[in-house]
Amino acid sequence: PLPLTAQGKLNADVDRNGVIQAYDAALILKHVAGLPMPAGVATCFEATDSPAVQFPAQVTFAISELRKDAQSTQLVVKCSGVDSSAGMIALSFDIGLASLSSTAALSALPDGYLAYVNQLNDGRVRVAVINPHGIAAKDIQMAITLGENEWLGGVRIDNVVLNNAPASGALLGVPPSAGTTQSFALVGAYPNPFNPSTRIVVDLPQRTSVRLEIYNAVGTRVRTLLNEPVGPGRHEIVWDGLNDSGQTVSSGQYFCRMRADAFTRTIRLMLLK
């Protein structure tokens, strides 16, 4: 049976660190299977009030490969430096994609791992990976397939937790190659929704004067991000959520409009707080 709190409710915070994570699910699996708890970890299955021990999470994340075709984009994510002595591995992280209608699926994972992918309401995708038997190697590599046209300038991986400890060195953004482009484009913004800042990606086939402006939902201009000549290639312009007076704007829907020569395009942005 699962442990009960004083109020008689199920206690899902198995390692008693104040939050419910993938690591708690892995501990429950071990308990149900009759396996011992990892050494040095206090759990609510035990009659002790000692705090849980957090495993060091000196790991690094990198997108080791990017594959793109007409239907999808595939990211190969590599997690290196995992402490295999932990006795089990529970990893969770969020993928922030560039559009409001993002989709993702985990398409490849080493043997012995269980994984779930969940689409969150704010455009993020949460990935939770568990291996209740631990690992022999210090590297985990997985392929994540994104839907058509989801790669709109970058992706971020954040909120990384290894076992019950936040992992350091998480990848925050990977823009595509800044090679020569053939046409004008307001490619997109990432993250979107965002808080507190977003990166707006534009393509220019030649040097030209570019005007990039932010408007609120009623059509009032709140910020001019760019109004000057810019060279050819792919460029990223950061909007920090401030207006032209340096004040933080309120949460809600905004629009970014790009003008370059005869080209004009507007995209929607969503600021969440």
N, C-alpha and C positions, 0 to 999 in steps of 0.2 A: 504493500500500500504506500501511497505518497504521504509525506509528512503533512501534518496539520498545524496551523497557527493557533494561537490562543483563542481566536474567534471561531475556530472550527473550519476555516476555509483552506483550500489547497494552497500550499506554499510552493510556488514555482521558482522562487529565488533560492535555488539549491545551494549555491556557494555563499549566500548571505552577504553579497556585496552591494545590495540595494537596487539592483536592476536585473531584469530578466533578459538573458542573452542566449545565443546558440550554445554556449558552454553549459548552461543549466540543462538544456535538452540532452546534451551528451552525457552529463552526469546521471540524469534520470535513466537513460538507456543502459548505462553500466549497472545501475542499481537494480533495474528490472531483470537484467540478465544474470544477476548474482555476481558481478565482477567487483573487485575492490576499487575503492576510490583512489585517485592519484595521490602519491605521497606528498604530504605537506599541505593538503587542501582540506580545510574544515568545511563540512556541509551540514545542512539541516537534518540529515539522516542520523547525525550523531548527537548525543546528549552533552554538548559543550557549547559555550558561548564565545570561544576563541574565534577571531576573525579569519576569513578566508585568506589564503596566500595567493597573491597574484604572480603568475609566471612572467618572467621578463619577456617583453615583446620587441626585441631588437631585430625587427624584420624590415625588409625593403620591398616595395612594390614597383613594378615596371610593366609597361606594355611592350612586350618583346617583339611583337609582330602585328602588323595591320594588313588585313586582306579585304579588298573591296571589289564587288561586282555590281551589276545592274540591280540585283535583288536585295543585297544585304551588305553589311559590313561586319567583319569578324575581328575582335580583339583577342589576342593571346596574352593573358595576364600571368605574370610570374611573381610568386611570393618566395623570397629567398631568406635564408638565415633563421628558419623556424627551429625552435628548441625541441628536438625530437624526444628528449627525456621527459617531456611533460606527461606522457602516458596516454594522452588523447589530444586531438586537435579540433578546436571549434573556432571557425573563422567567419566573420561577417563584415560586410562593407556595402556602401552605397555607390551606385554609378549614377552620376548626374549627366544626362544627355542634353542634346541641344534643342529639342523640340518639346512642346507640351504634350504630344501624343506618342511618347517614347515607348518602345517595346524592346524586350531583350529575352534571350533564352540561353541557358548554359548548355553548350553543345558537346563538350568534351571535358572529362575529369579523370584523374588516375583511379585505378581499381581500389576499392575499399572505402571510397568517399560517398557520402550522401549529401545532396545539395538541393536547395529550393531557391527559386527566383520569384520575387514578388514586386509587382508594379505598384508604387505608392502614388497617392493622389497629387503630389506636387511635381510629377515628372521624373522623380528618381526611381531607380530600380534597386531593390535590396537583395543581396546575395548572401545566403547562409550556407556554410560548408562544414560538415562534421565527419570526422573519422574517429570512432570510439576506440579504435585499437592503436592509435598513435601512428607515427610514420618512422620509417628507417632513414629516409633522406631528409635533407634540410630545405628542399625546394618543392614547391607545389606549382604546377602549371595548369591553367584552365583556359578554355576557349569560350568566349561569350559572343553570341551572334546578335546583332542589332537589326532592327527592321529597315526596310527600304528608305533611303534618304535621311536616316537618322544622324549620320556623321556630318554635322553642319558647322564644323570649325573646331571641335574639340570635345573632350570628355574629361570628367574628373572622377577620381576615386577617393572617397573620404569616409569618415565615421568608421574607421577600421578598428576592429576589436579581435585580438587573438586570445583565445581562451577567455579569461575575464579581465584582461588588461588592454588598454588602448595601445595600438601599434603605431610606432613612429615611422617616418619616412614614406608616408602614403603619397602616391602620385596625385597631383592636383590638377594637371591639365596637359594635354598633348595636342597641339595644333597640327594640322596636316602640313605637308611640305609647302614652302613659300615659293614655289617655282613660278615661271612666267604663265600668266593666264591669257586666255584668248578673248575675253569679253568682260564687260562691267557686271558686277554682281554684289548684292547685299546678301551674303551667304547665310548668315544667321547669327545667333548669339548663344553663348554658353557660359555658365549654366542659365537655364531659363525654364522655370521660374528661378529667381536668384535672391540672395541676401548675403552680404550687403552690396556686392558688385557683380557685374557681368562683362564678358568680353564680346564685342561686336566685330564680326569678321567681314571684310570687304575684299573684293578682287578688282584689280585695275589692269587693263591691258597696256596702258601707256601712262605717262606722266600727265596729270590733269588736275584741275582744281576740284576739290571734293568738299561738299557741305554735308555734315552729319548732325542731325538734330533730334532731340527727344521731345515728344508732346505728351500731355496727359490725356485722359479719356474724353475730355470735352474739347480737345483741339488746341489748347494753349501751349505754346512752346515753353518748356521749363529749362532746357539746357542745350547749348550749342557745343557739341563735342569736338567738331572739326570744321574748319573753314579756311583751307589753304591748299596750295598745290602739293600733290603726293605722287611719288614715283610708282612705276609699275610693279605688279606682284600682289601677293596676299598680305593684308595688314590686319592687326587686331587693335581695336580701340576700346579702352576700359571706361565704362560708366560706373561711377562709385555711388550712385543713388543720390547725388547732390544736384541742386538746381544751380543756375548761374550765379546766385548770391551766396553759394556755399552752404545752403541749408539742406538738411535731409528731407527728401520728399516722403510723402505718406505711402503706405502699401497700396497696391492696386495695379490696374492695367495701364500700360504706357505704350507709345508707338515710337519707333525709330525710323526716321526718313533719311534716305541717302539721295543726294543729287550730284551727278558728275556728267559734264557735257549735257547730252540730251537724255541721259539715263536717270530715271527716278524710280525708287522702290521703297515701300514701307513694310516693316515687320512689327509684330506684336511682342511686347515684353511684359513679364509679370513679376512685380516686386512683392515678396512675401516677408512678413516680420512676425 
